[in-house]
Amino acid sequence: MADQSHLEPRGTLTSDRLAREAGTTLEYIARLVEAGAISADVDGRFATEDVPGVRLTLALADGGIELDDLMSVIRSGALRLDWMARLWTVGEPSGRTFDAFARSLGDRAAHLPGIYAALGLAPPVPDTVMRQDEERVITDFLELWSLVDDRPEVYLRAARIVGDGVGRIQGATQDLFDELGGTPNRQVAKGKSPAEAIRPALRLSPVLAELMVWLQARHQEREVFGRVVTFVEETLIQAGRGERRGQQPAIAFIDLTGYTQMTASVGDELAAQSATMLQILAASAVRSYRGRVVKLLGDGVMLQYASMVDAIHSVRELMAAIGDAGLPPAHAGIAAGSIVVRDGDVYGHTVNLAARIASYAGAGELLVAADGSDEPMGGSLELEDAGSATLKGIADPVRLLRVPLS
């Protein structure tokens, strides 16, 4: 007979089901009950929220903490399992084990260990009770990328992109939350009642999840729209209809050199302070040159100007200010040409070109695309020939000019 345990009412679990869903034994559940870490109702059933609490004790045990020692911490009030269990959700069980789920995937099951690792997760052990949401997400992920390219390395690359990004967001957010005293214990220390103390922690996960869903949709919209604009522009250029006339707006990208290495050497907080200072300097630099800050890029900024002349003068002053502020040297790229503006963001070949030029520039170097930089400089600047460069994503070599910074 098929396993019907997943049809039991949600909210109450038998001790046997609690043990299976938490990945432990009935004996261990009995020890937790005896120690007062969890408790059953009058019918001998446990709350669904006990599952993450039991898993937490197992993780602590794996880390070498004895159950008796853990119980002493719980009894002291320093760790509340009933609080901890409310800080994350447990999906509906699917009614089958990880081993059964893997077999249902056929040959693609061989990709699972690598995919889980790339996502930043440990692959479940064979007899782990699977969750409906996990089965659905993994199945859909495999189906999507199989339609694109069924090579094993494609699955790993796609999983790593998501795993690295989400892991960084979650970790950094939790670090900030802890630093500012959002944890229940810190809130209690501030004089709040237990009910008030747990509210920030309970809100953190759903708010972040909602934000990430919304933000992913907005970023998808922006990326797709940008690629459509680029495609249309390239099609017009190939058809001989991409000629540029008159004064064109300019886009500039300015990045701090060695930001990733700086983060590793001095820590995220000091690196973030440098990025914040860059943003402040950029906002000041654009005011006198008909410019605006389009968006902040962590270790860089994207700026828009009415002309190449404005962009060159403004970015030149910004890079000098960056040096005066003691920040790592910046490198920058500017391109002029048609752009498409939508909801405050800008798109098109000019944007892509400026970004690639900035990436190509060396530390302390400001490069501009020669095409579009032949407007009068007012005699104040003499641009230097920097040769031609083959830039990623740009079909033809680009002739570059170097702007002297002193």
VOPAGU-2260 file (C-alpha; in pm, 1 decimal, decimal comma):
REM VOPAGU-2260
SITE   aa  ch    i         X         Y         Z
SITE  MET   A    0       0,0       0,0       0,0
SITE  ALA   A    1     125,7     347,9     -85,2
SITE  ASP   A    2     237,0     574,5     197,6
SITE  GLN   A    3     -68,1     773,1     310,0
SITE  SER   A    4     102,2     961,3     593,9
SITE  HIS   A    5     118,4    1278,1     386,6
SITE  LEU   A    6    -263,8    1288,1     399,8
SITE  GLU   A    7    -265,8    1347,1     776,2
SITE  PRO   A    8    -399,8    1690,9     879,5
SITE  ARG   A    9    -141,2    1964,4     872,6
SITE  GLY   A   10     -53,3    2109,4    1211,7
SITE  THR   A   11     -45,3    1781,5    1405,4
SITE  LEU   A   12     206,2    1504,0    1354,8
SITE  THR   A   13     243,4    1166,1    1512,0
SITE  SER   A   14     576,9    1101,7    1680,1
SITE  ASP   A   15     662,7     859,8    1399,7
SITE  ARG   A   16     592,6    1115,0    1128,6
SITE  LEU   A   17     778,6    1387,0    1318,6
SITE  ALA   A   18    1081,6    1159,2    1337,4
SITE  ARG   A   19    1065,2    1081,5     963,6
SITE  GLU   A   20    1018,3    1442,1     854,0
SITE  ALA   A   21    1295,9    1563,8    1080,7
SITE  GLY   A   22    1526,6    1281,0     971,6
SITE  THR   A   23    1577,7    1117,3    1309,0
SITE  THR   A   24    1453,8     829,4    1527,3
SITE  LEU   A   25    1164,6     781,2    1766,4
SITE  GLU   A   26    1418,4     739,7    2044,6
SITE  TYR   A   27    1562,3    1084,0    1976,1
SITE  ILE   A   28    1213,9    1239,6    1973,5
SITE  ALA   A   29    1146,3    1074,1    2309,6
SITE  ARG   A   30    1468,1    1223,0    2451,5
SITE  LEU   A   31    1365,8    1571,4    2335,2
SITE  VAL   A   32    1024,6    1530,4    2496,8
SITE  GLU   A   33    1180,5    1404,0    2818,4
SITE  ALA   A   34    1416,9    1700,8    2825,4
SITE  GLY   A   35    1129,7    1943,6    2765,5
SITE  ALA   A   36    1258,2    2072,7    2432,8
SITE  ILE   A   37     933,5    1979,0    2255,5
SITE  SER   A   38     596,3    1862,1    2379,8
SITE  ALA   A   39     293,7    1676,4    2245,7
SITE  ASP   A   40     -70,6    1767,3    2287,9
SITE  VAL   A   41    -318,9    1560,0    2485,4
SITE  ASP   A   42    -356,7    1322,6    2189,1
SITE  GLY   A   43      17,9    1265,1    2168,8
SITE  ARG   A   44      59,1    1470,9    1852,8
SITE  PHE   A   45     320,1    1734,7    1772,9
SITE  ALA   A   46     295,1    2064,8    1590,9
SITE  THR   A   47     426,6    2093,3    1236,2
SITE  GLU   A   48     651,9    2373,2    1362,0
SITE  ASP   A   49     838,8    2115,4    1572,6
SITE  VAL   A   50    1005,2    1977,9    1256,8
SITE  PRO   A   51    1255,6    2266,6    1211,1
SITE  GLY   A   52    1313,3    2273,2    1586,6
SITE  VAL   A   53    1411,2    1906,1    1589,7
SITE  ARG   A   54    1630,1    1960,3    1283,1
SITE  LEU   A   55    1805,4    2241,8    1465,4
SITE  THR   A   56    1892,2    2016,6    1758,5
SITE  LEU   A   57    2022,7    1754,6    1516,1
SITE  ALA   A   58    2243,5    2012,0    1344,7
SITE  LEU   A   59    2380,5    2121,5    1680,4
SITE  ALA   A   60    2443,3    1757,9    1773,5
SITE  ASP   A   61    2631,2    1707,4    1446,5
SITE  GLY   A   62    2843,4    2003,1    1549,0
SITE  GLY   A   63    2948,4    1821,8    1865,1
SITE  ILE   A   64    2703,1    1971,7    2113,5
SITE  GLU   A   65    2563,9    1706,2    2346,8
SITE  LEU   A   66    2189,1    1694,4    2403,9
SITE  ASP   A   67    2229,8    1746,5    2778,9
SITE  ASP   A   68    2438,3    2057,8    2715,4
SITE  LEU   A   69    2185,0    2183,8    2464,4
SITE  MET   A   70    1905,3    2130,8    2715,2
SITE  SER   A   71    2090,6    2340,4    2970,6
SITE  VAL   A   72    2104,2    2626,2    2718,3
SITE  ILE   A   73    1732,0    2587,1    2645,0
SITE  ARG   A   74    1638,2    2579,8    3013,1
SITE  SER   A   75    1838,9    2898,2    3070,0
SITE  GLY   A   76    1615,8    3077,3    2821,8
SITE  ALA   A   77    1906,2    3168,0    2591,9
SITE  LEU   A   78    1763,8    2947,1    2315,1
SITE  ARG   A   79    1392,8    2909,0    2253,6
SITE  LEU   A   80    1311,9    2621,4    2015,5
SITE  ASP   A   81     955,2    2744,2    1982,9
SITE  TRP   A   82    1093,8    3077,4    1861,0
SITE  MET   A   83    1351,3    2922,5    1632,0
SITE  ALA   A   84    1093,7    2698,4    1465,5
SITE  ARG   A   85     887,7    3003,3    1364,8
SITE  LEU   A   86    1175,1    3171,5    1181,6
SITE  TRP   A   87    1151,1    2952,1     873,1
SITE  THR   A   88     878,2    2755,2     701,4
SITE  VAL   A   89     855,6    2386,9     618,5
SITE  GLY   A   90     686,3    2293,3     291,4
SITE  GLU   A   91     422,5    2026,3     248,5
SITE  PRO   A   92     574,8    1675,6     229,6
SITE  SER   A   93     540,5    1508,5    -109,9
SITE  GLY   A   94     494,2    1159,2      31,3
SITE  ARG   A   95     812,9    1013,0    -114,6
SITE  THR   A   96    1180,5    1003,5     -31,6
SITE  PHE   A   97    1466,5    1177,8    -209,2
SITE  ASP   A   98    1571,0     841,3    -351,3
SITE  ALA   A   99    1225,1     789,7    -502,9
SITE  PHE   A  100    1220,8    1143,7    -638,6
SITE  ALA   A  101    1563,8    1097,9    -797,3
SITE  ARG   A  102    1455,7     773,7    -965,4
SITE  SER   A  103    1155,6     955,9   -1114,7
SITE  LEU   A  104    1394,0    1188,5   -1299,1
SITE  GLY   A  105    1563,7     912,0   -1495,2
SITE  ASP   A  106    1906,1     997,0   -1634,5
SITE  ARG   A  107    1882,5    1354,5   -1508,5
SITE  ALA   A  108    1909,2    1229,7   -1151,5
SITE  ALA   A  109    2285,2    1210,1   -1207,2
SITE  HIS   A  110    2291,7    1591,9   -1213,3
SITE  LEU   A  111    2131,5    1632,3    -868,2
SITE  PRO   A  112    2443,0    1619,1    -644,0
SITE  GLY   A  113    2618,7    1883,7    -853,0
SITE  ILE   A  114    2308,3    2102,1    -877,6
SITE  TYR   A  115    2249,0    2099,1    -503,8
SITE  ALA   A  116    2614,7    2180,4    -439,4
SITE  ALA   A  117    2606,0    2465,7    -693,8
SITE  LEU   A  118    2294,2    2602,0    -524,2
SITE  GLY   A  119    2489,7    2604,0    -198,0
SITE  LEU   A  120    2292,9    2317,0     -44,8
SITE  ALA   A  121    2384,0    1969,1      71,1
SITE  PRO   A  122    2211,6    1695,6    -133,6
SITE  PRO   A  123    1945,5    1518,0      77,0
SITE  VAL   A  124    2026,1    1167,3     197,4
SITE  PRO   A  125    1829,9     892,8      14,7
SITE  ASP   A  126    1559,0     843,5     280,3
SITE  THR   A  127    1492,6    1215,2     336,4
SITE  VAL   A  128    1122,8    1300,2     308,9
SITE  MET   A  129    1090,4    1538,0      13,6
SITE  ARG   A  130     882,6    1853,7       8,1
SITE  GLN   A  131     638,2    1941,1    -266,0
SITE  ASP   A  132     792,3    2280,1    -336,1
SITE  GLU   A  133    1143,4    2134,4    -358,3
SITE  GLU   A  134    1037,7    1861,0    -600,2
SITE  ARG   A  135     851,4    2113,2    -814,9
SITE  VAL   A  136    1136,1    2365,7    -827,8
SITE  ILE   A  137    1407,2    2109,7    -904,2
SITE  THR   A  138    1193,7    1939,9   -1169,6
SITE  ASP   A  139    1109,9    2270,0   -1339,0
SITE  PHE   A  140    1475,4    2379,1   -1325,0
SITE  LEU   A  141    1587,7    2060,4   -1499,8
SITE  GLU   A  142    1310,7    2086,6   -1757,0
SITE  LEU   A  143    1392,1    2450,0   -1840,7
SITE  TRP   A  144    1762,9    2401,2   -1902,2
SITE  SER   A  145    1710,9    2073,9   -2086,3
SITE  LEU   A  146    1512,1    2274,8   -2341,7
SITE  VAL   A  147    1806,9    2513,0   -2382,1
SITE  ASP   A  148    2111,5    2285,4   -2363,2
SITE  ASP   A  149    2117,2    1941,3   -2200,2
SITE  ARG   A  150    2489,7    1930,1   -2122,0
SITE  PRO   A  151    2569,6    1864,9   -1752,9
SITE  GLU   A  152    2785,2    2176,8   -1723,0
SITE  VAL   A  153    2489,0    2395,0   -1824,1
SITE  TYR   A  154    2285,1    2278,8   -1524,5
SITE  LEU   A  155    2578,0    2351,0   -1294,2
SITE  ARG   A  156    2641,5    2697,7   -1435,3
SITE  ALA   A  157    2274,3    2792,7   -1407,9
SITE  ALA   A  158    2252,2    2661,2   -1051,7
SITE  ARG   A  159    2571,6    2835,4    -945,2
SITE  ILE   A  160    2447,6    3172,7   -1071,6
SITE  VAL   A  161    2135,0    3144,3    -859,2
SITE  GLY   A  162    2307,3    2985,8    -559,4
SITE  ASP   A  163    2583,7    3245,7    -542,0
SITE  GLY   A  164    2343,6    3536,6    -580,8
SITE  VAL   A  165    2077,5    3424,4    -334,7
SITE  GLY   A  166    2336,2    3304,9     -83,2
SITE  ARG   A  167    2508,4    3642,3     -88,9
SITE  ILE   A  168    2179,8    3830,1     -49,2
SITE  GLN   A  169    2059,5    3615,0     238,7
SITE  GLY   A  170    2390,8    3613,2     421,1
SITE  ALA   A  171    2453,1    3987,1     389,7
SITE  THR   A  172    2096,0    4069,4     492,4
SITE  GLN   A  173    2119,3    3846,0     797,8
SITE  ASP   A  174    2455,5    4001,4     887,5
SITE  LEU   A  175    2301,4    4348,9     879,8
SITE  PHE   A  176    1999,8    4229,2    1078,0
SITE  ASP   A  177    2222,8    4078,3    1346,7
SITE  GLU   A  178    2455,5    4379,6    1352,5
SITE  LEU   A  179    2166,0    4613,6    1422,2
SITE  GLY   A  180    2021,1    4396,7    1697,9
SITE  GLY   A  181    1721,1    4246,5    1520,4
SITE  THR   A  182    1751,1    3903,3    1682,4
SITE  PRO   A  183    1497,6    3810,1    1954,4
SITE  ASN   A  184    1759,1    3797,2    2230,5
SITE  ARG   A  185    1893,1    4141,7    2140,2
SITE  GLN   A  186    1539,1    4278,5    2122,8
SITE  VAL   A  187    1464,5    4139,9    2469,8
SITE  ALA   A  188    1782,8    4306,0    2595,8
SITE  LYS   A  189    1640,4    4634,9    2467,6
SITE  GLY   A  190    1345,8    4591,1    2702,3
SITE  LYS   A  191    1087,3    4447,3    2465,3
SITE  SER   A  192     842,9    4175,2    2564,0
SITE  PRO   A  193     894,1    3825,4    2417,3
SITE  ALA   A  194     605,3    3880,9    2174,9
SITE  GLU   A  195     752,2    4211,9    2057,0
SITE  ALA   A  196    1107,3    4078,1    2052,1
SITE  ILE   A  197    1038,2    3808,5    1794,5
SITE  ARG   A  198     843,6    4030,9    1552,4
SITE  PRO   A  199    1145,5    4158,3    1351,9
SITE  ALA   A  200    1281,8    3804,6    1309,0
SITE  LEU   A  201     942,5    3674,3    1201,1
SITE  ARG   A  202     906,5    3954,7     944,8
SITE  LEU   A  203    1256,2    3922,5     799,9
SITE  SER   A  204    1204,7    3608,8     592,4
SITE  PRO   A  205     864,8    3690,3     433,9
SITE  VAL   A  206     961,6    4050,5     358,9
SITE  LEU   A  207    1289,4    3943,6     196,8
SITE  ALA   A  208    1115,7    3667,3       1,1
SITE  GLU   A  209     850,3    3908,3    -127,0
SITE  LEU   A  210    1114,8    4166,0    -215,4
SITE  MET   A  211    1321,0    3910,3    -407,9
SITE  VAL   A  212    1020,7    3787,2    -607,7
SITE  TRP   A  213     924,0    4143,5    -700,3
SITE  LEU   A  214    1281,5    4249,1    -772,0
SITE  GLN   A  215    1351,3    3943,6    -986,0
SITE  ALA   A  216    1048,4    4030,0   -1198,7
SITE  ARG   A  217    1164,8    4390,4   -1238,2
SITE  HIS   A  218    1518,3    4284,8   -1326,1
SITE  GLN   A  219    1384,9    4032,7   -1576,1
SITE  GLU   A  220    1174,0    4303,7   -1736,8
SITE  ARG   A  221    1475,4    4535,5   -1754,3
SITE  GLU   A  222    1708,4    4271,3   -1898,1
SITE  VAL   A  223    1460,0    4149,5   -2159,7
SITE  PHE   A  224    1372,3    4505,1   -2260,9
SITE  GLY   A  225    1740,9    4594,1   -2290,8
SITE  ARG   A  226    1810,6    4294,4   -2512,6
SITE  VAL   A  227    1516,0    4382,1   -2737,4
SITE  VAL   A  228    1647,1    4738,4   -2775,0
SITE  THR   A  229    1994,6    4609,0   -2860,1
SITE  PHE   A  230    1853,0    4366,1   -3116,1
SITE  VAL   A  231    1650,8    4638,5   -3288,3
SITE  GLU   A  232    1948,6    4875,7   -3298,7
SITE  GLU   A  233    2180,1    4610,6   -3440,3
SITE  THR   A  234    1921,3    4515,7   -3701,1
SITE  LEU   A  235    1888,6    4880,2   -3811,9
SITE  ILE   A  236    2266,8    4923,2   -3827,8
SITE  GLN   A  237    2302,0    4609,7   -4042,7
SITE  ALA   A  238    2032,2    4747,4   -4271,0
SITE  GLY   A  239    2226,3    5072,9   -4308,6
SITE  ARG   A  240    1974,1    5275,9   -4110,4
SITE  GLY   A  241    2174,1    5331,3   -3793,1
SITE  GLU   A  242    2343,0    5660,0   -3883,3
SITE  ARG   A  243    2381,7    5902,8   -3594,7
SITE  ARG   A  244    2317,5    6273,3   -3650,5
SITE  GLY   A  245    2370,4    6580,5   -3433,6
SITE  GLN   A  246    2469,7    6597,7   -3070,3
SITE  GLN   A  247    2414,8    6267,6   -2894,2
SITE  PRO   A  248    2365,7    6191,6   -2525,8
SITE  ALA   A  249    2652,9    6016,9   -2349,3
SITE  ILE   A  250    2669,9    5731,8   -2100,2
SITE  ALA   A  251    2955,1    5682,4   -1853,7
SITE  PHE   A  252    3046,7    5391,2   -1626,9
SITE  ILE   A  253    3290,8    5446,9   -1340,4
SITE  ASP   A  254    3414,2    5156,1   -1127,9
SITE  LEU   A  255    3655,1    5128,8    -835,9
SITE  THR   A  256    3959,3    4916,5    -916,8
SITE  GLY   A  257    4010,7    4604,0    -706,4
SITE  TYR   A  258    3681,1    4628,5    -518,2
SITE  THR   A  259    3647,2    4249,6    -486,6
SITE  GLN   A  260    3999,5    4217,7    -348,4
SITE  MET   A  261    3931,3    4509,0    -114,3
SITE  THR   A  262    3624,0    4331,8      23,3
SITE  ALA   A  263    3832,1    4022,2      93,4
SITE  SER   A  264    4115,5    4215,0     258,5
SITE  VAL   A  265    3940,8    4484,2     465,1
SITE  GLY   A  266    3594,1    4334,9     502,6
SITE  ASP   A  267    3249,8    4408,9     361,1
SITE  GLU   A  268    3183,1    4705,9     588,6
SITE  LEU   A  269    3486,6    4912,9     485,5
SITE  ALA   A  270    3439,3    4817,4     121,5
SITE  ALA   A  271    3074,6    4926,0     144,7
SITE  GLN   A  272    3186,0    5260,3     289,4
SITE  SER   A  273    3409,1    5311,0     -15,1
SITE  ALA   A  274    3119,4    5233,2    -248,2
SITE  THR   A  275    2896,6    5474,7     -57,4
SITE  MET   A  276    3156,6    5751,9     -85,3
SITE  LEU   A  277    3180,2    5689,4    -460,7
SITE  GLN   A  278    2805,1    5733,2    -488,5
SITE  ILE   A  279    2816,1    6061,7    -295,8
SITE  LEU   A  280    3098,0    6196,4    -512,9
SITE  ALA   A  281    2917,4    6092,7    -831,0
SITE  ALA   A  282    2597,6    6270,1    -728,6
SITE  SER   A  283    2801,5    6586,9    -671,0
SITE  ALA   A  284    2998,6    6556,7    -995,7
SITE  VAL   A  285    2697,3    6542,8   -1229,1
SITE  ARG   A  286    2525,4    6857,9   -1101,2
SITE  SER   A  287    2724,3    7110,7   -1304,1
SITE  TYR   A  288    2732,9    6910,7   -1627,2
SITE  ARG   A  289    2373,5    6833,9   -1723,6
SITE  GLY   A  290    2410,5    6482,6   -1589,9
SITE  ARG   A  291    2232,0    6241,8   -1363,4
SITE  VAL   A  292    2308,7    5922,5   -1175,0
SITE  VAL   A  293    2116,2    5648,6   -1353,4
SITE  LYS   A  294    2191,1    5374,8   -1102,3
SITE  LEU   A  295    2439,4    5251,6    -847,5
SITE  LEU   A  296    2632,9    4932,6    -918,1
SITE  GLY   A  297    2787,8    4846,2    -582,6
SITE  ASP   A  298    3147,3    4921,9    -676,2
SITE  GLY   A  299    3051,4    5161,7    -953,6
SITE  VAL   A  300    2800,0    5406,0   -1096,0
SITE  MET   A  301    2627,6    5459,7   -1428,1
SITE  LEU   A  302    2583,0    5821,7   -1537,9
SITE  GLN   A  303    2392,5    5990,8   -1820,8
SITE  TYR   A  304    2484,0    6327,2   -1980,3
SITE  ALA   A  305    2342,3    6550,0   -2248,8
SITE  SER   A  306    2665,0    6534,4   -2449,8
SITE  MET   A  307    3009,0    6376,6   -2469,0
SITE  VAL   A  308    3167,2    6711,4   -2369,5
SITE  ASP   A  309    2967,3    6722,1   -2047,0
SITE  ALA   A  310    3047,1    6359,3   -1973,3
SITE  ILE   A  311    3422,6    6397,1   -2021,4
SITE  HIS   A  312    3455,6    6705,6   -1801,8
SITE  SER   A  313    3232,0    6563,0   -1529,1
SITE  VAL   A  314    3390,6    6217,1   -1515,4
SITE  ARG   A  315    3738,7    6368,8   -1523,6
SITE  GLU   A  316    3654,1    6575,0   -1214,3
SITE  LEU   A  317    3488,1    6275,1   -1049,3
SITE  MET   A  318    3796,6    6059,8   -1091,4
SITE  ALA   A  319    4011,3    6335,0    -937,7
SITE  ALA   A  320    3770,3    6357,6    -644,7
SITE  ILE   A  321    3789,5    5980,8    -598,3
SITE  GLY   A  322    4165,6    6007,0    -564,8
SITE  ASP   A  323    4142,7    6300,3    -324,2
SITE  ALA   A  324    3900,6    6101,4    -107,3
SITE  GLY   A  325    4154,2    5823,3     -65,6
SITE  LEU   A  326    3944,3    5565,8    -248,9
SITE  PRO   A  327    4097,2    5298,9    -473,3
SITE  PRO   A  328    4169,8    5433,6    -822,2
SITE  ALA   A  329    3875,4    5432,1   -1058,8
SITE  HIS   A  330    3855,9    5331,0   -1422,4
SITE  ALA   A  331    3591,8    5469,4   -1654,4
SITE  GLY   A  332    3444,9    5446,5   -2002,2
SITE  ILE   A  333    3224,0    5686,0   -2198,4
SITE  ALA   A  334    3027,7    5641,3   -2520,4
SITE  ALA   A  335    2789,1    5876,0   -2700,8
SITE  GLY   A  336    2496,9    5779,6   -2920,9
SITE  SER   A  337    2127,6    5709,4   -2924,2
SITE  ILE   A  338    1973,8    5564,2   -2610,3
SITE  VAL   A  339    1629,9    5442,9   -2509,3
SITE  VAL   A  340    1500,9    5570,6   -2175,1
SITE  ARG   A  341    1233,0    5373,1   -1992,7
SITE  ASP   A  342    1120,8    5418,7   -1631,1
SITE  GLY   A  343    1437,7    5614,0   -1558,4
SITE  ASP   A  344    1671,1    5341,0   -1683,4
SITE  VAL   A  345    1860,7    5358,2   -2013,1
SITE  TYR   A  346    1917,7    5090,7   -2273,5
SITE  GLY   A  347    2085,7    5030,1   -2605,6
SITE  HIS   A  348    2415,0    4983,6   -2784,4
SITE  THR   A  349    2560,1    5303,8   -2637,4
SITE  VAL   A  350    2503,3    5174,4   -2283,7
SITE  ASN   A  351    2663,0    4838,7   -2360,7
SITE  LEU   A  352    2956,6    5006,7   -2533,0
SITE  ALA   A  353    3028,0    5240,1   -2240,6
SITE  ALA   A  354    3018,1    4949,7   -1995,6
SITE  ARG   A  355    3261,8    4744,7   -2204,9
SITE  ILE   A  356    3499,2    5039,3   -2241,6
SITE  ALA   A  357    3498,3    5092,5   -1864,6
SITE  SER   A  358    3583,3    4724,9   -1810,0
SITE  TYR   A  359    3866,4    4752,9   -2063,2
SITE  ALA   A  360    4016,5    5064,6   -1903,8
SITE  GLY   A  361    4303,6    5023,3   -1661,1
SITE  ALA   A  362    4327,1    5162,1   -1310,7
SITE  GLY   A  363    4319,5    5542,3   -1317,3
SITE  GLU   A  364    4228,9    5547,5   -1686,9
SITE  LEU   A  365    3940,9    5723,6   -1861,0
SITE  LEU   A  366    3867,1    5599,9   -2213,2
SITE  VAL   A  367    3602,3    5721,0   -2456,7
SITE  ALA   A  368    3473,0    5583,9   -2784,0
SITE  ALA   A  369    3616,5    5786,6   -3070,8
SITE  ASP   A  370    3283,1    5772,0   -3253,6
SITE  GLY   A  371    3082,7    6048,8   -3090,3
SITE  SER   A  372    3376,7    6218,8   -2915,6
SITE  ASP   A  373    3460,0    6454,1   -3200,5
SITE  GLU   A  374    3247,0    6734,9   -3057,6
SITE  PRO   A  375    3435,8    7055,7   -2968,9
SITE  MET   A  376    3615,7    7025,6   -2635,7
SITE  GLY   A  377    3636,9    7398,8   -2589,6
SITE  GLY   A  378    4014,1    7379,8   -2622,6
SITE  SER   A  379    4046,3    7256,1   -2267,7
SITE  LEU   A  380    4129,8    6894,3   -2344,1
SITE  GLU   A  381    4345,2    6714,5   -2594,0
SITE  LEU   A  382    4241,1    6351,9   -2623,4
SITE  GLU   A  383    4508,1    6091,1   -2682,8
SITE  ASP   A  384    4479,7    5807,6   -2930,9
SITE  ALA   A  385    4445,9    5480,8   -2733,2
SITE  GLY   A  386    4424,2    5251,9   -3034,2
SITE  SER   A  387    4152,1    5005,2   -3123,5
SITE  ALA   A  388    4013,9    4736,0   -2895,9
SITE  THR   A  389    3802,9    4425,4   -2944,3
SITE  LEU   A  390    3542,6    4441,5   -2668,8
SITE  LYS   A  391    3323,8    4159,2   -2542,7
SITE  GLY   A  392    2976,5    4172,1   -2694,1
SITE  ILE   A  393    3069,3    4443,0   -2947,3
SITE  ALA   A  394    3084,8    4317,0   -3304,9
SITE  ASP   A  395    3352,6    4546,3   -3450,9
SITE  PRO   A  396    3678,3    4679,8   -3302,0
SITE  VAL   A  397    3631,0    5013,4   -3128,7
SITE  ARG   A  398    3872,3    5303,6   -3168,0
SITE  LEU   A  399    3939,8    5455,2   -2827,4
SITE  LEU   A  400    4067,2    5789,8   -2701,9
SITE  ARG   A  401    4230,0    5848,4   -2365,9
SITE  VAL   A  402    4138,6    6151,0   -2155,9
SITE  PRO   A  403    4434,1    6301,5   -1966,0
SITE  LEU   A  404    4353,1    6328,8   -1597,4
SITE  SER   A  405    4613,3    6584,1   -1497,8
